[in-house]
Amino acid sequence: MLTLSAHPSGRHFLQIPGPTNVPERILRAIDNPTIDHRGPEFGALGLSVLAGMKKVFKTQNPVVIYPASGTGAWEAALVNTLSPGDLVLMAETGHFATLWKKMAERLGVRVQFLPGDWRRAADPADIEAHLRADTTHEIKAVCVVHNETATGVTSDVKAVRDAIDRAGHPALLMVDTISSLGSIDYRHDEWGVDVTVAGSQKGLMLPPGLSFNAVSDKALAASEKNTLPRSFWDWHAMIASNATGYFPYTPSTNLLYGLHEALDMLFTEGLETVFARHKRHAEATRRAVRTWGLEILCADPEHYSPSLTAVMMPEGHGADAFRNVVFEHFNMSLGQGLTKLKDRVFRIGHLGDLNDLTVCGTLAGVEMGLELAHVPHKKGGVQVAMEYLAEQSEVRSRPLRG
């Protein structure tokens, strides 16, 4: 029998880059009694959340909602558009790009994997060069992770779209926004994305359990001809039922209650305000890291992530031991380094339902943890972050002059 340790006083700081803290409002919405998923009340709920997700993706095209993790949405994107033996071009930006590549291979899709060092974004010029070289248009899709959760690197999706267009290549563009949607500006239609993949447990502030595909007309046309088998993941069955707010099988009713509340929170704050808040908290975090004398994993400031910051440990010091100190002393969870980065980095999640005080508390826990774990660093990172946030707060509160 599993024995749970006694909970310490105060809240647990869940500062991993997802799942994120679930706001009380959303928890209470999920706690509503389950209703008949074939009844009229559910139909109204379904129509509302489907319309709301279109606003978040910034698309006029269909959005499909699955009862699954983001991994399910990856698979749905692939099996609805590709056939066995098809070739796709993928950029190695980190752990999750690698997992998507492995999934494609298991499904019988061939992958041309553009190598990366996990510190930089997808390279549009490299993608363009490979597409120009593909004169027979053997490549059927380009797959890119918008925000690599393992590294804190954000790729420029519009630049990738422009590269595809310059090459005059007909490949589909598929983008993973699992740790960016609802946290970083994203424009499915404007940027010409064909399939966008997302999950519920990060910027949307929900528990894991919902995943999403936003689908272009071009992707829908591809799904009429491709031959990878699918049943549960089939877009057409979902879109047909969704027209009246319903689903072809039992949906995650209570998570959809939570999604309805999350969308209300995002739209009440305003998506542009949400994106600005994430940028502000990310900058405060990076200023603290630099003051401590630690190195940010992302090597290019133009591609710093507004969702999370991955921090490299000094030589001879393990990230996991440091994370354990922080957890044991301050009841705060930081993200671990994954695969190639195991024990080399820790990740500070600053996405979802956060405010300036939450960020300051998080950074205080990190700075105290560095001291307790005897990690070489300079003091004062929290102070620098506080000064920046106070300055930004003052700027935002100034009245506009006519």
C-alpha positions as CSV (number, residue, x, y, z in Angstrom):
1,M,0.0,0.0,0.0
2,L,1.3,3.4,-0.9
3,T,2.1,5.6,2.1
4,L,1.9,9.3,1.6
5,S,4.1,11.5,3.7
6,A,2.5,14.2,5.8
7,H,1.8,17.4,3.9
8,P,3.9,20.4,5.1
9,S,2.2,23.6,5.9
10,G,1.5,26.0,3.0
11,R,0.9,25.4,-0.6
12,H,3.0,23.1,-2.8
13,F,4.9,25.1,-5.4
14,L,4.5,23.1,-8.6
15,Q,7.0,24.9,-10.8
16,I,7.7,22.2,-13.3
17,P,6.8,23.2,-16.9
18,G,3.6,21.2,-16.8
19,P,1.3,20.0,-15.5
20,T,0.9,23.4,-14.0
21,N,-1.0,24.7,-11.0
22,V,-4.7,24.2,-11.5
23,P,-6.6,27.4,-10.3
24,E,-9.3,27.0,-7.7
25,R,-12.0,28.1,-10.2
26,I,-11.1,25.3,-12.6
27,L,-11.0,22.7,-9.8
28,R,-14.5,23.8,-8.7
29,A,-15.8,23.6,-12.2
30,I,-14.4,20.1,-12.7
31,D,-16.1,19.1,-9.4
32,N,-19.6,19.7,-10.9
33,P,-21.8,16.6,-11.2
34,T,-21.3,14.7,-14.4
35,I,-24.2,15.2,-16.9
36,D,-25.6,13.2,-19.8
37,H,-23.1,13.6,-22.7
38,R,-26.0,13.0,-25.1
39,G,-28.3,15.6,-23.5
40,P,-28.9,19.2,-24.5
41,E,-26.9,20.8,-21.7
42,F,-23.8,18.9,-22.9
43,G,-24.4,20.0,-26.5
44,A,-24.3,23.6,-25.4
45,L,-21.0,23.0,-23.4
46,G,-19.4,21.2,-26.4
47,L,-20.2,24.1,-28.8
48,S,-18.9,26.6,-26.3
49,V,-15.5,25.0,-25.7
50,L,-15.0,24.2,-29.4
51,A,-15.6,27.8,-30.3
52,G,-13.4,29.0,-27.5
53,M,-10.5,26.8,-28.6
54,K,-10.7,28.2,-32.1
55,K,-10.1,31.6,-30.5
56,V,-7.1,30.3,-28.6
57,F,-5.6,28.7,-31.8
58,K,-6.6,31.8,-33.8
59,T,-8.3,29.7,-36.4
60,Q,-11.5,29.5,-38.3
61,N,-11.0,25.9,-39.1
62,P,-12.0,22.8,-37.1
63,V,-10.5,22.0,-33.7
64,V,-10.7,18.4,-32.5
65,I,-10.7,17.6,-28.8
66,Y,-9.6,14.2,-27.6
67,P,-9.7,12.6,-24.1
68,A,-5.9,12.0,-24.1
69,S,-2.5,13.5,-23.3
70,G,-0.6,15.5,-25.8
71,T,1.0,12.2,-27.0
72,G,-2.4,11.3,-28.4
73,A,-2.6,14.5,-30.3
74,W,0.8,13.8,-31.8
75,E,-0.5,10.4,-33.1
76,A,-3.7,11.9,-34.4
77,A,-1.8,14.5,-36.4
78,L,0.3,11.8,-38.1
79,V,-2.3,9.1,-38.7
80,N,-4.8,11.5,-40.2
81,T,-2.5,12.8,-42.8
82,L,0.3,10.3,-43.7
83,S,0.6,6.9,-45.3
84,P,3.1,4.0,-44.5
85,G,6.5,4.8,-45.9
86,D,5.8,8.6,-46.3
87,L,8.8,10.8,-45.5
88,V,8.6,13.7,-43.0
89,L,11.2,16.3,-42.1
90,M,11.6,16.9,-38.4
91,A,13.9,19.3,-36.4
92,E,15.8,17.9,-33.4
93,T,15.2,20.7,-30.9
94,G,15.0,18.5,-27.8
95,H,13.5,15.6,-25.9
96,F,10.0,16.0,-27.2
97,A,10.9,16.5,-30.8
98,T,12.8,13.2,-30.5
99,L,9.8,11.4,-29.0
100,W,7.6,12.7,-31.8
101,K,10.1,11.4,-34.3
102,K,10.2,8.0,-32.6
103,M,6.4,7.8,-32.7
104,A,6.4,8.5,-36.4
105,E,8.9,5.7,-37.0
106,R,6.8,3.3,-35.0
107,L,3.8,4.1,-37.2
108,G,5.8,3.2,-40.3
109,V,6.7,6.8,-41.4
110,R,10.2,7.6,-42.5
111,V,11.9,10.5,-40.8
112,Q,14.6,12.8,-42.0
113,F,15.8,14.3,-38.6
114,L,17.7,17.5,-38.8
115,P,20.3,17.3,-36.0
116,G,20.4,19.9,-33.3
117,D,22.3,20.5,-30.0
118,W,19.2,21.0,-27.8
119,R,20.2,24.6,-27.2
120,R,18.8,26.2,-30.3
121,A,15.6,26.5,-32.3
122,A,14.6,24.8,-35.5
123,D,16.6,26.4,-38.3
124,P,14.3,27.7,-41.1
125,A,17.3,28.0,-43.5
126,D,18.2,24.3,-43.0
127,I,14.6,23.3,-43.5
128,E,14.4,25.4,-46.7
129,A,17.5,23.8,-48.1
130,H,16.3,20.3,-47.5
131,L,12.9,21.1,-49.1
132,R,14.6,22.7,-52.2
133,A,16.7,19.6,-52.5
134,D,13.5,17.4,-52.5
135,T,12.7,18.1,-56.1
136,T,10.3,15.1,-56.3
137,H,8.4,16.3,-53.3
138,E,8.9,13.1,-51.4
139,I,8.7,14.9,-48.1
140,K,5.0,15.0,-47.1
141,A,5.2,17.1,-43.9
142,V,7.5,19.3,-41.8
143,C,7.1,18.8,-38.1
144,V,8.3,21.4,-35.6
145,V,8.0,21.8,-31.8
146,H,7.0,25.4,-31.2
147,N,8.3,25.5,-27.6
148,E,10.6,22.7,-26.5
149,T,9.6,21.8,-23.0
150,A,12.9,20.1,-22.2
151,T,15.1,23.0,-23.2
152,G,13.2,26.3,-22.9
153,V,13.8,27.1,-26.6
154,T,11.0,28.6,-28.7
155,S,11.2,28.1,-32.5
156,D,9.8,30.7,-35.0
157,V,6.8,29.0,-36.7
158,K,6.2,31.8,-39.1
159,A,9.8,31.7,-40.3
160,V,9.4,27.9,-40.9
161,R,6.2,28.6,-42.9
162,D,8.1,31.2,-44.9
163,A,10.9,28.8,-45.6
164,I,8.4,26.2,-46.9
165,D,6.8,28.8,-49.1
166,R,10.1,30.1,-50.5
167,A,11.0,26.5,-51.4
168,G,7.7,26.2,-53.2
169,H,7.2,22.9,-51.5
170,P,3.7,21.3,-50.9
171,A,4.6,19.7,-47.6
172,L,2.2,20.0,-44.7
173,L,3.3,22.0,-41.7
174,M,2.7,20.4,-38.3
175,V,3.5,22.2,-35.1
176,D,3.5,21.0,-31.4
177,T,2.3,23.8,-29.1
178,I,1.9,21.6,-26.0
179,S,3.9,24.0,-23.8
180,S,3.1,27.2,-25.7
181,L,-0.6,27.4,-26.4
182,G,-2.2,29.8,-24.0
183,S,1.2,31.1,-22.9
184,I,2.9,32.3,-26.1
185,D,1.4,34.1,-29.1
186,Y,0.3,31.5,-31.7
187,R,-1.5,32.0,-34.9
188,H,-2.6,28.8,-36.7
189,D,-4.3,30.4,-39.7
190,E,-2.1,33.4,-40.1
191,W,1.1,31.3,-40.0
192,G,-0.2,28.8,-42.4
193,V,0.0,25.8,-40.1
194,D,-1.8,22.6,-41.2
195,V,-2.0,20.7,-38.0
196,T,-1.4,22.2,-34.5
197,V,-1.0,19.8,-31.6
198,A,-1.8,20.9,-28.0
199,G,-2.6,19.6,-24.5
200,S,-4.6,20.7,-21.5
201,Q,-2.1,20.6,-18.7
202,K,0.1,23.7,-19.3
203,G,-1.0,27.1,-20.5
204,L,-4.6,26.0,-20.4
205,M,-4.3,25.4,-16.7
206,L,-6.1,22.1,-16.6
207,P,-5.0,18.7,-15.3
208,P,-3.7,16.3,-18.0
209,G,-6.4,14.5,-20.0
210,L,-7.4,16.7,-23.0
211,S,-5.5,17.0,-26.2
212,F,-6.2,19.0,-29.3
213,N,-5.7,19.2,-33.1
214,A,-6.4,22.4,-35.0
215,V,-6.7,21.3,-38.7
216,S,-6.4,23.2,-42.0
217,D,-8.4,22.6,-45.2
218,K,-5.2,21.2,-46.7
219,A,-4.7,18.7,-43.8
220,L,-8.4,17.7,-44.1
221,A,-7.9,17.0,-47.9
222,A,-4.8,14.9,-47.0
223,S,-6.9,12.9,-44.6
224,E,-9.2,11.9,-47.4
225,K,-6.4,10.1,-49.2
226,N,-3.9,8.9,-46.6
227,T,-3.8,5.2,-45.6
228,L,-2.4,5.0,-42.0
229,P,-5.1,3.2,-40.0
230,R,-7.1,5.1,-37.4
231,S,-10.3,4.7,-35.6
232,F,-10.3,6.5,-32.2
233,W,-8.2,9.3,-33.8
234,D,-10.3,9.8,-36.9
235,W,-10.9,13.5,-37.5
236,H,-13.9,13.0,-39.7
237,A,-16.0,11.2,-37.1
238,M,-15.1,13.8,-34.5
239,I,-15.8,16.8,-36.7
240,A,-19.2,15.4,-37.9
241,S,-20.3,15.0,-34.3
242,N,-18.8,18.3,-33.1
243,A,-21.1,20.2,-35.5
244,T,-23.8,19.9,-32.8
245,G,-21.5,20.0,-29.8
246,Y,-21.3,16.2,-29.3
247,F,-18.6,13.6,-29.7
248,P,-18.7,10.2,-31.4
249,Y,-17.7,8.5,-28.1
250,T,-17.8,9.3,-24.4
251,P,-15.9,12.6,-23.8
252,S,-14.1,13.8,-20.7
253,T,-17.2,15.6,-19.5
254,N,-15.7,17.1,-16.3
255,L,-12.5,18.2,-17.9
256,L,-14.6,20.0,-20.5
257,Y,-16.3,21.8,-17.6
258,G,-12.8,22.9,-16.5
259,L,-11.8,23.9,-20.1
260,H,-14.9,26.1,-20.2
261,E,-13.7,27.9,-17.0
262,A,-10.1,28.1,-18.3
263,L,-11.2,29.7,-21.5
264,D,-13.3,32.2,-19.5
265,M,-10.2,33.1,-17.5
266,L,-8.0,33.5,-20.5
267,F,-10.5,35.7,-22.4
268,T,-11.3,37.8,-19.3
269,E,-7.6,38.6,-18.8
270,G,-7.2,38.9,-22.6
271,L,-4.8,36.7,-24.6
272,E,-2.4,39.5,-25.4
273,T,-2.2,40.3,-21.7
274,V,-1.6,36.7,-20.9
275,F,1.2,36.5,-23.4
276,A,2.8,39.8,-22.0
277,R,2.5,38.4,-18.4
278,H,4.4,35.2,-19.5
279,K,7.1,37.3,-21.1
280,R,7.5,39.4,-18.0
281,H,7.8,36.5,-15.7
282,A,10.3,34.8,-18.0
283,E,12.5,37.9,-18.1
284,A,12.4,38.2,-14.3
285,T,13.5,34.6,-14.0
286,R,16.3,35.0,-16.5
287,R,17.6,38.1,-14.7
288,A,17.7,36.1,-11.5
289,V,19.6,33.2,-13.2
290,R,22.2,35.6,-14.7
291,T,22.7,37.3,-11.4
292,W,23.3,33.9,-9.7
293,G,26.1,33.4,-12.3
294,L,24.4,30.3,-13.8
295,E,24.0,29.6,-17.5
296,I,20.7,29.5,-19.4
297,L,20.5,26.4,-21.6
298,C,18.9,28.3,-24.5
299,A,22.0,29.7,-26.4
300,D,20.1,32.3,-28.4
301,P,18.3,35.1,-26.5
302,E,15.9,35.6,-29.5
303,H,14.5,32.1,-28.8
304,Y,14.2,32.3,-25.0
305,S,10.9,30.6,-23.9
306,P,8.2,32.7,-22.1
307,S,7.0,29.4,-20.6
308,L,10.0,28.0,-18.9
309,T,13.7,28.5,-18.3
310,A,16.2,25.6,-18.3
311,V,19.2,26.3,-16.1
312,M,22.6,24.5,-16.5
313,M,24.3,23.3,-13.3
314,P,28.0,24.2,-12.6
315,E,30.5,21.5,-13.3
316,G,30.6,18.9,-10.6
317,H,27.1,19.6,-9.2
318,G,24.1,17.4,-10.0
319,A,20.7,19.0,-10.8
320,D,18.8,16.2,-9.3
321,A,20.4,16.5,-5.9
322,F,19.7,20.2,-6.0
323,R,16.1,19.6,-6.9
324,N,15.7,17.2,-4.0
325,V,17.1,19.8,-1.6
326,V,14.5,22.4,-2.9
327,F,11.7,19.9,-2.6
328,E,12.6,18.7,0.9
329,H,13.2,22.1,2.4
330,F,10.6,24.3,0.5
331,N,8.0,21.9,-0.8
332,M,8.7,23.1,-4.4
333,S,9.0,20.9,-7.5
334,L,11.3,22.0,-10.3
335,G,11.6,20.2,-13.6
336,Q,14.3,17.7,-14.1
337,G,16.7,17.3,-17.1
338,L,15.5,14.8,-19.6
339,T,17.5,12.1,-21.5
340,K,20.6,14.0,-22.9
341,L,20.2,16.6,-20.2
342,K,19.6,14.3,-17.2
343,D,21.1,15.7,-14.0
344,R,22.7,18.5,-16.0
345,V,19.8,21.1,-15.9
346,F,16.8,22.0,-13.8
347,R,13.8,23.7,-15.3
348,I,11.8,26.5,-13.8
349,G,8.2,26.5,-15.1
350,H,6.7,30.0,-15.2
351,L,3.5,29.3,-17.2
352,G,-0.1,29.0,-16.4
353,D,-1.9,30.6,-13.4
354,L,1.0,32.7,-12.0
355,N,1.5,36.3,-10.8
356,D,4.4,38.3,-9.8
357,L,4.4,37.1,-6.2
358,T,4.3,33.5,-7.3
359,V,7.3,34.1,-9.4
360,C,9.2,35.8,-6.6
361,G,8.4,33.0,-4.2
362,T,9.6,30.5,-6.8
363,L,12.9,32.3,-7.3
364,A,13.4,32.6,-3.5
365,G,13.1,28.9,-3.2
366,V,15.7,28.4,-5.9
367,E,18.1,30.8,-4.4
368,M,17.8,29.4,-0.9
369,G,18.1,25.9,-2.4
370,L,21.4,26.9,-4.2
371,E,22.8,27.9,-0.8
372,L,21.6,24.8,1.0
373,A,22.9,22.5,-1.7
374,H,26.3,24.3,-1.8
375,V,26.0,25.1,-5.5
376,P,28.4,27.9,-6.4
377,H,26.4,31.1,-7.1
378,K,26.2,34.8,-6.4
379,K,23.5,36.1,-4.2
380,G,20.9,38.7,-5.2
381,G,19.0,37.0,-8.0
382,V,15.7,37.4,-6.2
383,Q,16.3,41.0,-5.5
384,V,17.1,41.8,-9.2
385,A,13.9,40.0,-10.2
386,M,11.8,41.9,-7.7
387,E,13.2,45.2,-8.9
388,Y,12.4,44.3,-12.5
389,L,8.8,43.2,-11.7
390,A,8.2,46.3,-9.5
391,E,9.4,48.5,-12.4
392,Q,7.2,46.7,-14.8
393,S,4.2,47.0,-12.5
394,E,4.8,50.7,-12.3
395,V,5.0,51.1,-16.0
396,R,1.7,49.1,-16.5
397,S,-0.1,51.2,-13.9
398,R,0.8,54.6,-15.5
399,P,-2.2,56.3,-17.1
400,L,-2.1,56.8,-20.8
401,R,-1.5,60.4,-21.9
402,G,-3.5,61.9,-24.7
